[in-house]
Amino acid sequence: MHLIKRGAEADIYLVEWYGKKAVSKVRRPKQYMHHMLDREIRRKRTLHEAEMLNMAKRAMVTTPLIYFVDPLNAEIIMQYIEGYTVKDLITNASIEDPLLRQALIDMGIYTARLHARNIIHGDLTTSNFILHNSNRLVLVDFGLAFYSSRIEDKAVDIRLIKEVMSSAHANLFNEAFRLFIDGYSSVAGEDNTKVLLKKVREIEQRGRYARIV
């Protein structure tokens, strides 16, 4: 067992599952919380994340295969996705690279498919999209995902990926975000996308006003 990542609420390990590389996501106990309440919260969040991964698949979004869910120990064992994150691609490739351009479009398509099913990912970053086997995009980490039909919640998803692109990939931001929106619009339609982007701008203006005050 090898620790890959330590997150705010869970640790990610590289493990072996019946001869295959796999990922074990384990939600850590919170020492400051009553142990029975903590165990129940971790159990529910583990089951919820597994459900979200499966619901995303139904929305035609590629996510890791789930091998095993242990609610009592707050653990999900799932497919290990080998490949490059879109963050790595943007950092190392030209925006003219067809592989990167298609990945950015597919990111938008995946996001729109989730939103069409009222699934909010909650952590849309270029690090959570992985290009598997150089041709298939996989979306990971549904730990913060939830259901909502509110346009505000969908706009927050879009605002996050926009913020990530503008800060971490500033030199490619305009074209990268345009390709993402092109993909989104191809599923959601131009009118719905315009309404959503208007809401994104409203949220951004609120944030700027709050910082000034």
Residue frames as a rotation matrix with the C-alpha (Angstrom) as fourth column:
MET 1
0.579 0.815 0.000 0.00
0.815 -0.579 0.000 0.00
0.000 0.000 -1.000 0.00
HIS 2
-0.585 -0.807 0.078 1.49
0.811 -0.581 0.077 3.33
-0.017 0.108 0.994 -1.10
LEU 3
0.186 0.644 -0.742 0.07
0.572 -0.685 -0.451 6.73
-0.799 -0.340 -0.495 -0.15
ILE 4
-0.198 -0.173 0.965 -0.57
0.953 -0.266 0.148 8.80
0.231 0.948 0.218 -3.31
LYS 5
-0.463 0.170 0.870 -2.40
0.022 -0.979 0.203 11.78
0.886 0.113 0.449 -1.88
ARG 6
-0.594 0.319 -0.738 -3.56
0.795 0.095 -0.599 13.09
-0.121 -0.943 -0.310 1.46
GLY 7
-0.366 0.560 0.744 -6.71
0.336 -0.666 0.666 15.14
0.868 0.493 0.055 1.08
ALA 8
-0.505 0.226 0.833 -8.81
-0.670 -0.711 -0.214 17.18
0.543 -0.666 0.511 3.50
GLU 9
0.226 0.709 0.668 -11.07
-0.956 0.295 0.010 14.27
-0.190 -0.640 0.744 4.39
ALA 10
0.945 0.153 0.289 -9.57
-0.101 0.977 -0.186 11.18
-0.311 0.146 0.939 2.75
ASP 11
-0.113 -0.994 -0.012 -6.31
-0.601 0.058 0.797 9.46
-0.791 0.097 -0.604 1.94
ILE 12
0.819 0.309 -0.484 -5.67
-0.573 0.393 -0.719 7.91
-0.032 0.866 0.499 -1.48
TYR 13
0.010 -0.810 0.586 -3.51
-0.502 0.503 0.704 4.79
-0.865 -0.301 -0.402 -1.68
LEU 14
0.076 -0.090 -0.993 -2.15
-0.919 0.381 -0.105 2.77
0.388 0.920 -0.054 -4.58
VAL 15
-0.064 -0.003 0.998 -2.96
-0.657 0.753 -0.040 -0.89
-0.751 -0.658 -0.050 -3.86
GLU 16
-0.864 -0.132 -0.485 -3.24
-0.456 0.613 0.646 -4.22
0.212 0.779 -0.590 -5.62
TRP 17
-0.069 0.917 0.394 -6.68
-0.765 0.205 -0.611 -5.75
-0.641 -0.343 0.687 -6.15
TYR 18
0.597 0.259 0.759 -6.65
0.076 0.924 -0.376 -9.33
-0.799 0.282 0.532 -7.42
GLY 19
-0.013 -0.771 0.637 -3.51
0.828 0.348 0.439 -8.73
-0.560 0.533 0.634 -9.42
LYS 20
0.247 0.144 0.958 -4.55
0.778 -0.619 -0.108 -5.31
0.578 0.772 -0.265 -10.75
LYS 21
-0.896 -0.444 -0.020 -3.38
0.395 -0.776 -0.491 -1.86
0.202 -0.448 0.871 -9.78
ALA 22
0.179 0.982 0.056 -6.16
0.771 -0.176 0.613 -0.13
0.612 -0.066 -0.788 -7.87
VAL 23
-0.615 -0.259 0.745 -6.85
-0.171 -0.878 -0.447 2.95
0.769 -0.402 0.496 -5.79
SER 24
-0.121 0.550 -0.826 -8.11
0.920 0.374 0.115 2.81
0.373 -0.747 -0.551 -2.23
LYS 25
-0.406 0.088 0.910 -9.85
-0.157 -0.987 0.025 5.95
0.900 -0.132 0.414 -0.97
VAL 26
-0.162 0.255 -0.953 -10.23
0.872 0.489 -0.017 5.93
0.462 -0.834 -0.301 2.81
ARG 27
0.326 0.353 0.877 -12.01
-0.102 -0.909 0.404 8.64
0.940 -0.221 -0.261 4.78
ARG 28
-0.644 -0.705 -0.297 -10.08
0.264 0.159 -0.951 9.35
0.718 -0.691 0.084 7.95
PRO 29
0.254 0.679 -0.689 -11.77
0.927 0.032 0.373 9.56
0.276 -0.733 -0.621 11.38
LYS 30
0.071 -0.152 0.986 -12.13
-0.070 -0.987 -0.147 13.08
0.995 -0.058 -0.081 12.76
GLN 31
-0.557 -0.428 -0.712 -10.60
0.600 0.386 -0.701 13.09
0.575 -0.817 0.042 16.22
TYR 32
-0.974 0.155 0.163 -12.60
-0.220 -0.807 -0.548 16.13
0.046 -0.570 0.820 17.34
MET 33
-0.200 0.964 -0.175 -15.95
-0.831 -0.072 0.552 14.46
0.520 0.255 0.815 16.57
HIS 34
0.085 0.333 0.939 -17.88
-0.772 0.617 -0.149 11.90
-0.629 -0.713 0.309 18.59
HIS 35
-0.783 -0.615 0.100 -16.79
-0.410 0.629 0.660 8.53
-0.469 0.476 -0.744 17.19
MET 36
-0.361 0.715 0.599 -20.32
0.597 0.671 -0.440 7.22
-0.716 0.199 -0.669 16.50
LEU 37
0.638 0.568 -0.520 -21.37
0.025 -0.691 -0.723 10.38
-0.770 0.448 -0.455 14.68
ASP 38
-0.063 -0.780 -0.622 -18.08
-0.806 -0.327 0.493 10.47
-0.588 0.533 -0.609 12.79
ARG 39
-0.790 -0.239 0.565 -18.45
0.017 0.912 0.410 6.83
-0.613 0.334 -0.716 11.71
GLU 40
0.111 0.927 0.358 -21.99
0.643 0.207 -0.737 7.45
-0.758 0.312 -0.573 10.44
ILE 41
0.601 0.060 -0.797 -20.98
-0.374 -0.861 -0.346 10.56
-0.707 0.506 -0.495 8.49
ARG 42
-0.431 -0.850 -0.303 -18.05
-0.739 0.140 0.659 8.76
-0.518 0.508 -0.688 6.87
ARG 43
-0.597 0.299 0.745 -20.26
0.371 0.926 -0.074 5.77
-0.712 0.232 -0.663 6.06
LYS 44
0.480 0.877 -0.037 -22.88
0.427 -0.270 -0.863 7.98
-0.766 0.398 -0.504 4.36
ARG 45
0.429 -0.383 -0.818 -20.30
-0.660 -0.751 0.005 9.98
-0.617 0.538 -0.575 2.42
THR 46
-0.680 -0.692 0.242 -18.63
-0.387 0.620 0.682 6.81
-0.622 0.370 -0.690 1.19
LEU 47
-0.301 0.670 0.679 -21.91
0.673 0.654 -0.346 5.37
-0.676 0.353 -0.647 -0.07
HIS 48
0.641 0.566 -0.517 -22.87
0.109 -0.735 -0.669 8.72
-0.759 0.373 -0.533 -1.59
GLU 49
-0.052 -0.749 -0.661 -19.61
-0.759 -0.400 0.513 8.99
-0.649 0.528 -0.548 -3.52
ALA 50
-0.806 -0.202 0.557 -20.01
0.099 0.881 0.462 5.46
-0.584 0.427 -0.690 -4.88
GLU 51
0.160 0.949 0.273 -23.54
0.678 0.095 -0.729 6.34
-0.717 0.302 -0.628 -5.98
MET 52
0.564 0.031 -0.825 -22.34
-0.325 -0.910 -0.256 9.50
-0.759 0.413 -0.504 -7.70
LEU 53
-0.556 -0.819 -0.143 -19.66
-0.538 0.224 0.812 7.59
-0.633 0.529 -0.565 -9.60
ASN 54
-0.655 0.375 0.656 -22.30
0.552 0.830 0.077 5.18
-0.515 0.413 -0.751 -10.86
MET 55
0.450 0.868 -0.210 -24.79
0.502 -0.440 -0.744 7.94
-0.739 0.229 -0.634 -11.72
ALA 56
0.101 -0.510 -0.855 -22.09
-0.604 -0.714 0.354 9.74
-0.790 0.481 -0.380 -13.70
LYS 57
-0.854 -0.392 0.343 -21.60
-0.032 0.696 0.717 6.58
-0.520 0.601 -0.607 -15.75
ARG 58
-0.128 0.902 0.413 -25.32
0.818 0.331 -0.471 6.56
-0.561 0.277 -0.780 -16.51
ALA 59
0.660 0.316 -0.681 -24.91
0.001 -0.908 -0.420 10.12
-0.751 0.277 -0.600 -17.76
MET 60
0.828 -0.396 0.397 -22.26
0.535 0.343 -0.772 8.81
0.170 0.852 0.496 -20.20
VAL 61
0.581 -0.731 0.357 -19.35
-0.746 -0.654 -0.124 10.26
0.324 -0.194 -0.926 -18.27
THR 62
0.415 -0.501 -0.759 -16.38
0.194 0.864 -0.465 7.92
0.889 0.046 0.456 -17.95
THR 63
0.447 -0.266 0.854 -15.37
-0.867 -0.363 0.341 7.41
0.219 -0.893 -0.393 -14.32
PRO 64
-0.665 -0.746 -0.037 -13.21
-0.707 0.644 -0.290 4.79
0.241 -0.167 -0.956 -12.58
LEU 65
0.086 0.628 -0.773 -14.73
-0.131 0.777 0.616 1.34
0.988 0.048 0.149 -12.14
ILE 66
0.096 0.005 0.995 -15.67
-0.987 -0.126 0.096 0.55
0.126 -0.992 -0.007 -8.55
TYR 67
-0.417 -0.343 -0.841 -14.28
-0.296 0.927 -0.232 -2.77
0.859 0.152 -0.488 -7.33
PHE 68
-0.216 0.257 -0.942 -15.37
0.812 0.583 -0.027 -2.74
0.542 -0.771 -0.335 -3.70
VAL 69
-0.103 0.234 0.967 -17.16
-0.386 -0.905 0.178 -0.49
0.917 -0.354 0.184 -1.20
ASP 70
-0.323 -0.046 -0.945 -16.69
0.777 0.558 -0.293 -0.92
0.541 -0.829 -0.145 2.54
PRO 71
0.313 0.535 0.784 -19.04
0.058 -0.835 0.547 1.57
0.948 -0.126 -0.292 4.26
LEU 72
0.913 0.080 -0.400 -18.03
0.386 0.144 0.911 0.52
0.131 -0.986 0.100 7.79
ASN 73
0.118 -0.952 -0.281 -14.38
0.805 -0.075 0.589 1.37
-0.582 -0.296 0.758 7.14
ALA 74
0.677 0.267 -0.686 -15.32
-0.060 -0.909 -0.412 4.29
-0.734 0.320 -0.599 4.84
GLU 75
-0.432 -0.902 -0.028 -13.30
-0.240 0.085 0.967 2.84
-0.870 0.424 -0.253 1.96
ILE 76
0.831 0.533 -0.161 -13.82
-0.299 0.183 -0.937 2.64
-0.470 0.826 0.311 -1.80
ILE 77
-0.306 -0.885 0.352 -11.50
0.058 0.352 0.934 0.53
-0.950 0.306 -0.056 -3.93
MET 78
0.769 0.610 -0.191 -11.62
-0.079 -0.206 -0.975 1.55
-0.634 0.765 -0.110 -7.56
GLN 79
0.705 -0.438 0.558 -9.82
0.707 0.371 -0.602 1.33
0.057 0.819 0.571 -10.87
TYR 80
0.050 -0.779 -0.625 -6.40
0.323 -0.579 0.748 2.95
-0.945 -0.239 0.223 -11.09
ILE 81
0.921 0.323 0.219 -6.45
0.320 -0.304 -0.898 5.31
-0.223 0.897 -0.383 -14.06
GLU 82
-0.110 -0.994 -0.015 -3.08
0.657 -0.084 0.749 5.54
-0.745 0.073 0.663 -15.78
GLY 83
0.312 0.176 0.934 -2.50
0.894 -0.388 -0.225 8.53
0.323 0.905 -0.278 -17.98
TYR 84
-0.806 -0.578 0.125 -1.92
0.536 -0.803 -0.260 12.27
0.251 -0.142 0.958 -17.97
THR 85
-0.021 0.779 -0.626 -4.08
0.724 -0.420 -0.547 14.82
-0.690 -0.465 -0.555 -16.23
VAL 86
0.596 0.275 0.755 -5.35
0.739 -0.555 -0.381 17.68
0.314 0.785 -0.534 -18.37
LYS 87
0.915 -0.343 -0.214 -3.31
-0.150 -0.780 0.607 19.90
-0.375 -0.523 -0.765 -16.05
ASP 88
0.034 -0.948 0.318 -0.17
0.209 0.318 0.925 18.08
-0.977 0.035 0.209 -17.21
LEU 89
0.083 0.069 0.994 -1.26
0.976 0.196 -0.095 18.31
-0.201 0.978 -0.051 -20.84
ILE 90
0.910 0.315 0.270 -1.86
0.366 -0.916 -0.166 22.06
0.195 0.250 -0.948 -20.65
THR 91
0.702 -0.691 -0.175 1.48
-0.224 -0.447 0.866 22.55
-0.676 -0.568 -0.468 -18.91
ASN 92
-0.189 -0.902 0.388 3.50
0.019 0.391 0.920 20.54
-0.982 0.181 -0.057 -21.41
ALA 93
-0.270 0.149 0.951 1.62
0.905 0.378 0.197 20.80
-0.330 0.914 -0.236 -24.72
SER 94
-0.998 0.009 -0.061 0.73
-0.035 -0.899 0.436 23.54
-0.051 0.437 0.898 -27.15
ILE 95
-0.299 0.952 -0.070 -2.89
-0.306 -0.165 -0.938 24.72
-0.904 -0.259 0.341 -27.30
GLU 96
0.032 0.253 -0.967 -2.73
-0.998 -0.042 -0.044 23.69
-0.052 0.967 0.251 -30.95
ASP 97
-0.925 -0.375 0.065 -2.14
-0.376 0.926 -0.017 20.06
-0.053 -0.040 -0.998 -29.96
PRO 98
-0.301 0.872 -0.386 -5.21
-0.528 0.184 0.829 18.11
0.794 0.454 0.405 -31.23
LEU 99
-0.326 0.125 -0.937 -5.09
0.583 0.807 -0.096 15.82
0.744 -0.578 -0.336 -28.18
LEU 100
-0.864 -0.036 -0.502 -5.29
0.446 -0.516 -0.731 18.74
-0.233 -0.856 0.462 -25.77
ARG 101
-0.795 0.594 -0.122 -7.97
-0.596 -0.728 0.339 20.53
0.112 0.343 0.933 -27.77
GLN 102
-0.194 0.744 -0.639 -10.18
-0.177 0.614 0.769 17.43
0.965 0.262 0.012 -27.84
ALA 103
-0.513 -0.055 -0.857 -9.62
0.754 0.448 -0.480 16.86
0.410 -0.892 -0.189 -24.11
LEU 104
-0.959 0.144 -0.243 -10.81
0.004 -0.852 -0.523 20.41
-0.283 -0.503 0.817 -23.34
ILE 105
-0.486 0.823 -0.292 -13.90
-0.714 -0.182 0.676 19.93
0.504 0.537 0.676 -25.51
ASP 106
-0.185 0.387 -0.903 -14.62
0.227 0.911 0.344 16.59
0.956 -0.141 -0.256 -23.84
MET 107
-0.877 -0.129 -0.463 -14.31
0.479 -0.167 -0.862 18.23
0.034 -0.978 0.208 -20.42
GLY 108
-0.779 0.617 -0.111 -17.15
-0.608 -0.786 -0.109 20.55
-0.155 -0.017 0.988 -21.41
ILE 109
-0.233 0.685 -0.690 -19.20
-0.508 0.520 0.687 17.67
0.830 0.510 0.227 -22.80
TYR 110
-0.496 -0.020 -0.868 -18.78
0.551 0.765 -0.333 15.65
0.671 -0.643 -0.369 -19.59
THR 111
-0.962 0.100 -0.256 -19.75
0.152 -0.584 -0.798 18.62
-0.229 -0.806 0.546 -17.43
ALA 112
-0.554 0.797 -0.240 -22.88
-0.823 -0.480 0.303 19.30
0.126 0.365 0.922 -19.48
ARG 113
-0.231 0.451 -0.862 -23.89
-0.125 0.865 0.486 15.63
0.965 0.220 -0.144 -19.31
LEU 114
-0.730 -0.060 -0.681 -23.60
0.640 0.290 -0.712 15.72
0.240 -0.955 -0.173 -15.52
HIS 115
-0.906 0.365 -0.216 -25.57
-0.224 -0.844 -0.486 18.94
-0.360 -0.392 0.847 -15.30
ALA 116
-0.466 0.763 -0.447 -28.29
-0.642 0.056 0.764 17.51
0.608 0.644 0.464 -17.54
ARG 117
-0.022 0.396 -0.918 -28.79
0.409 0.841 0.353 14.87
0.912 -0.368 -0.181 -14.81
ASN 118
0.695 0.278 0.663 -28.57
-0.339 -0.687 0.643 17.54
0.634 -0.672 -0.383 -12.10
ILE 119
0.673 -0.600 -0.433 -25.23
0.740 0.540 0.401 16.21
-0.007 -0.590 0.807 -10.86
ILE 120
0.832 -0.477 0.284 -22.84
-0.455 -0.879 -0.146 18.86
0.319 -0.007 -0.948 -9.55
HIS 121
0.403 -0.744 -0.533 -19.25
0.385 0.666 -0.639 17.60
0.830 0.052 0.555 -9.41
GLY 122
0.986 0.116 -0.122 -18.12
0.160 -0.422 0.892 20.16
0.052 -0.899 -0.434 -6.86
ASP 123
0.366 -0.922 -0.128 -14.40
-0.086 -0.170 0.982 19.98
-0.926 -0.349 -0.142 -7.65
LEU 124
0.871 -0.002 0.492 -13.98
0.480 0.218 -0.850 20.56
-0.106 0.976 0.191 -11.38
THR 125
0.433 -0.811 -0.393 -10.27
-0.521 -0.581 0.626 21.09
-0.736 -0.066 -0.674 -11.89
THR 126
0.503 -0.322 -0.802 -7.87
-0.790 0.205 -0.578 20.17
0.351 0.924 -0.152 -14.66
SER 127
-0.604 -0.747 0.278 -6.26
-0.792 0.526 -0.310 17.73
0.085 -0.408 -0.909 -12.20
ASN 128
-0.324 0.575 0.751 -9.44
-0.391 0.642 -0.660 15.67
-0.861 -0.508 0.016 -11.93
PHE 129
0.842 0.453 -0.293 -9.67
-0.451 0.292 -0.843 14.96
-0.296 0.842 0.451 -15.66
ILE 130
-0.134 -0.906 0.402 -7.27
-0.390 0.421 0.819 12.20
-0.911 -0.047 -0.410 -16.75
LEU 131
0.382 0.160 -0.910 -6.55
-0.922 0.134 -0.363 11.20
0.064 0.978 0.199 -20.34
HIS 132
0.195 -0.192 0.962 -6.48
-0.428 0.866 0.259 7.40
-0.883 -0.462 0.086 -20.15
ASN 133
0.028 -0.282 0.959 -4.64
0.625 0.754 0.204 5.39
-0.780 0.593 0.197 -22.83
SER 134
-0.810 -0.520 -0.272 -4.12
0.200 -0.681 0.704 8.64
-0.551 0.516 0.655 -24.77
ASN 135
-0.871 0.467 0.152 -7.67
0.066 -0.195 0.979 8.72
0.486 0.863 0.139 -26.09
ARG 136
0.077 0.964 -0.254 -10.30
0.538 0.174 0.825 8.53
0.840 -0.200 -0.505 -23.37
LEU 137
-0.505 -0.197 0.841 -11.05
-0.436 -0.782 -0.445 11.18
0.745 -0.591 0.309 -20.79
VAL 138
-0.062 0.430 -0.901 -11.86
0.714 0.650 0.261 9.98
0.698 -0.627 -0.347 -17.27
LEU 139
0.033 0.160 0.987 -13.33
-0.470 -0.869 0.156 12.19
0.882 -0.469 0.047 -14.54
VAL 140
-0.263 -0.232 -0.936 -12.29
0.615 0.708 -0.348 11.34
0.743 -0.667 -0.044 -10.98
ASP 141
-0.910 -0.217 -0.354 -12.92
0.411 -0.359 -0.838 12.44
0.055 -0.908 0.416 -7.38
PHE 142
-0.221 0.925 0.307 -16.66
0.121 -0.287 0.950 12.69
0.968 0.248 -0.049 -6.73
GLY 143
-0.571 -0.104 -0.814 -16.17
0.778 0.248 -0.577 13.25
0.262 -0.963 -0.061 -3.01
LEU 144
-0.815 0.257 -0.520 -17.87
0.064 -0.851 -0.522 16.67
-0.576 -0.459 0.676 -3.14
ALA 145
-0.875 0.483 -0.010 -20.53
-0.039 -0.050 0.998 15.79
0.482 0.874 0.062 -5.73
PHE 146
-0.671 0.739 -0.056 -24.22
0.168 0.079 -0.983 16.33
-0.722 -0.669 -0.177 -5.03
TYR 147
-0.354 0.663 0.660 -27.60
0.927 0.156 0.341 16.61
0.123 0.732 -0.670 -6.74
SER 148
-0.315 0.363 -0.877 -29.04
0.256 -0.857 -0.447 20.01
-0.914 -0.366 0.177 -7.61
SER 149
0.130 0.422 0.897 -31.22
0.989 0.004 -0.145 21.48
-0.065 0.906 -0.417 -10.33
ARG 150
0.709 0.144 -0.691 -30.28
0.294 -0.950 0.103 25.05
-0.641 -0.276 -0.716 -9.35
ILE 151
0.790 -0.414 0.451 -28.55
0.387 -0.233 -0.892 27.01
0.475 0.880 -0.024 -12.08
GLU 152
0.698 -0.535 0.476 -26.47
-0.691 -0.679 0.249 28.71
0.189 -0.503 -0.843 -9.37
ASP 153
0.499 -0.506 0.704 -24.88
-0.300 0.661 0.688 25.40
-0.813 -0.554 0.178 -8.36
LYS 154
0.650 -0.250 0.717 -24.14
0.708 0.542 -0.453 24.50
-0.276 0.802 0.529 -11.98
ALA 155
0.818 -0.340 0.464 -22.62
-0.012 -0.817 -0.577 27.94
0.575 0.466 -0.672 -12.49
VAL 156
0.644 -0.607 0.465 -20.35
-0.683 -0.181 0.708 27.41
-0.346 -0.774 -0.531 -9.47
ASP 157
0.539 -0.418 0.731 -19.03
0.412 0.888 0.204 24.24
-0.734 0.191 0.651 -11.17
ILE 158
0.650 -0.239 0.722 -18.23
0.695 -0.198 -0.691 26.28
0.308 0.951 0.037 -14.30
ARG 159
0.850 -0.324 0.415 -16.75
-0.389 -0.918 0.079 29.14
0.355 -0.229 -0.906 -12.31
LEU 160
0.645 -0.635 0.426 -14.33
-0.252 0.349 0.902 26.78
-0.721 -0.689 0.065 -10.58
ILE 161
0.361 -0.535 0.764 -12.94
0.809 0.587 0.029 25.32
-0.464 0.608 0.644 -13.80
LYS 162
0.721 -0.068 0.690 -12.75
0.411 -0.759 -0.504 28.85
0.558 0.647 -0.519 -15.24
GLU 163
0.864 -0.386 0.324 -10.87
-0.503 -0.614 0.609 30.05
-0.036 -0.689 -0.724 -12.16
VAL 164
0.506 -0.687 0.521 -8.45
0.191 0.679 0.709 27.12
-0.841 -0.259 0.475 -12.33
MET 165
0.424 -0.315 0.849 -7.75
0.905 0.171 -0.388 27.74
-0.023 0.934 0.358 -16.00
SER 166
0.786 -0.061 0.615 -7.27
0.143 -0.950 -0.277 31.48
0.601 0.306 -0.738 -15.57
SER 167
0.766 -0.511 0.390 -4.88
-0.612 -0.393 0.686 31.13
-0.197 -0.764 -0.614 -12.62
ALA 168
0.315 -0.663 0.679 -2.93
-0.021 0.710 0.703 27.93
-0.949 -0.236 0.210 -13.32
HIS 169
-0.207 -0.330 0.921 -2.96
0.864 0.381 0.330 28.20
-0.460 0.864 0.206 -17.14
ALA 170
0.220 0.383 -0.897 -3.22
0.172 -0.921 -0.351 31.95
-0.960 -0.077 -0.268 -17.69
ASN 171
-0.577 -0.557 -0.597 -1.31
-0.439 -0.405 0.802 32.01
-0.689 0.725 -0.011 -20.98
LEU 172
-0.969 0.243 -0.042 -3.75
0.107 0.567 0.817 29.57
0.223 0.787 -0.576 -22.59
PHE 173
-0.720 0.689 -0.088 -6.87
0.159 0.040 -0.986 30.60
-0.676 -0.724 -0.138 -20.69
ASN 174
-0.264 0.691 -0.672 -8.94
-0.751 -0.585 -0.306 32.26
-0.605 0.424 0.674 -23.44
GLU 175
-0.285 0.109 -0.952 -8.65
-0.829 0.470 0.303 29.42
0.480 0.876 -0.043 -25.94
ALA 176
-0.943 -0.105 -0.315 -8.81
0.047 0.898 -0.438 26.65
0.329 -0.427 -0.842 -23.33
PHE 177
-0.662 0.745 -0.076 -11.99
0.012 -0.091 -0.996 28.00
-0.749 -0.661 0.052 -21.74
ARG 178
-0.187 0.596 -0.781 -13.55
-0.932 -0.360 -0.051 28.61
-0.311 0.718 0.623 -25.16
LEU 179
-0.572 -0.079 -0.817 -13.00
-0.497 0.825 0.268 24.99
0.653 0.559 -0.511 -26.13
PHE 180
-0.959 0.251 -0.133 -14.48
0.254 0.548 -0.797 23.85
-0.128 -0.798 -0.589 -22.82
ILE 181
-0.390 0.855 -0.341 -17.58
-0.342 -0.479 -0.808 25.99
-0.855 -0.199 0.480 -23.41
ASP 182
-0.338 0.235 -0.911 -17.86
-0.926 0.091 0.367 24.76
0.169 0.968 0.187 -27.01
GLY 183
-0.840 -0.013 -0.542 -18.05
0.006 0.999 -0.033 21.22
0.542 -0.031 -0.840 -25.64
TYR 184
-0.806 0.563 -0.183 -20.56
0.232 0.016 -0.973 22.21
-0.545 -0.826 -0.143 -22.98
SER 185
-0.325 0.692 -0.645 -22.76
-0.694 -0.638 -0.335 24.04
-0.643 0.339 0.687 -25.48
SER 186
-0.651 0.039 -0.758 -22.77
-0.641 0.507 0.577 21.07
0.406 0.861 -0.305 -27.88
VAL 187
-0.768 0.396 -0.504 -24.73
0.528 0.836 -0.148 19.16
0.363 -0.380 -0.851 -25.22
ALA 188
-0.504 0.546 -0.670 -26.61
0.619 -0.313 -0.721 21.87
-0.603 -0.777 -0.180 -23.31
GLY 189
0.330 0.593 0.734 -27.44
0.927 -0.349 -0.135 24.09
0.176 0.725 -0.666 -26.29
GLU 190
-0.503 -0.617 0.605 -26.40
0.565 -0.764 -0.311 27.69
0.654 0.185 0.733 -26.94
ASP 191
0.157 0.651 0.743 -29.30
-0.219 -0.710 0.669 29.33
0.963 -0.268 0.031 -25.10
ASN 192
0.921 0.190 -0.339 -28.87
0.245 0.392 0.887 27.31
0.301 -0.900 0.314 -21.92
THR 193
0.098 -0.974 -0.207 -25.12
0.982 0.128 -0.140 27.90
0.163 -0.189 0.968 -22.02
LYS 194
-0.377 -0.182 0.908 -25.58
0.252 -0.964 -0.088 31.66
0.891 0.196 0.409 -22.37
VAL 195
0.628 0.676 0.385 -27.88
-0.252 -0.292 0.923 31.70
0.736 -0.677 -0.013 -19.34
LEU 196
0.786 -0.381 -0.487 -25.35
0.612 0.592 0.524 29.70
0.089 -0.710 0.699 -17.36
LEU 197
-0.236 -0.945 0.226 -22.43
0.891 -0.303 -0.338 31.95
0.388 0.121 0.914 -18.31
LYS 198
0.001 0.334 0.943 -24.48
-0.102 -0.938 0.332 34.99
0.995 -0.096 0.033 -17.31
LYS 199
0.935 0.354 -0.018 -24.94
-0.047 0.174 0.984 33.41
0.352 -0.919 0.179 -13.88
VAL 200
0.348 -0.896 -0.274 -21.18
0.928 0.371 -0.036 32.72
0.134 -0.242 0.961 -13.72
ARG 201
-0.390 -0.492 0.779 -20.50
0.446 -0.840 -0.308 36.41
0.806 0.227 0.547 -14.32
GLU 202
0.487 0.645 0.589 -22.99
-0.288 -0.518 0.806 37.36
0.824 -0.562 -0.067 -11.59
ILE 203
0.898 -0.192 -0.397 -21.17
0.433 0.550 0.714 35.11
0.081 -0.813 0.577 -9.13
GLU 204
-0.063 -0.987 0.148 -17.81
0.942 -0.108 -0.318 36.61
0.329 0.119 0.937 -10.13
GLN 205
-0.166 0.067 0.984 -19.13
0.046 -0.996 0.075 40.14
0.985 0.057 0.162 -9.61
ARG 206
0.863 0.497 0.092 -20.41
-0.112 0.011 0.994 39.19
0.493 -0.868 0.065 -6.15
GLY 207
0.594 -0.707 -0.384 -16.95
0.804 0.527 0.274 37.85
0.008 -0.472 0.882 -5.30
ARG 208
-0.331 -0.723 0.606 -15.20
0.688 -0.625 -0.369 41.01
0.646 0.294 0.705 -6.48
TYR 209
0.221 0.505 0.834 -17.62
-0.237 -0.802 0.548 43.19
0.946 -0.319 -0.058 -4.50
ALA 210
0.951 0.159 -0.264 -17.11
0.184 0.394 0.901 41.08
0.247 -0.905 0.345 -1.37
ARG 211
0.178 -0.967 -0.181 -13.30
0.974 0.200 -0.111 41.41
0.143 -0.157 0.977 -1.64
ILE 212
-0.341 -0.262 0.903 -13.52
0.305 -0.939 -0.157 45.20
0.889 0.222 0.401 -2.07
VAL 213
0.559 0.636 0.532 -15.81
-0.343 -0.407 0.846 45.58
0.755 -0.656 -0.010 0.95
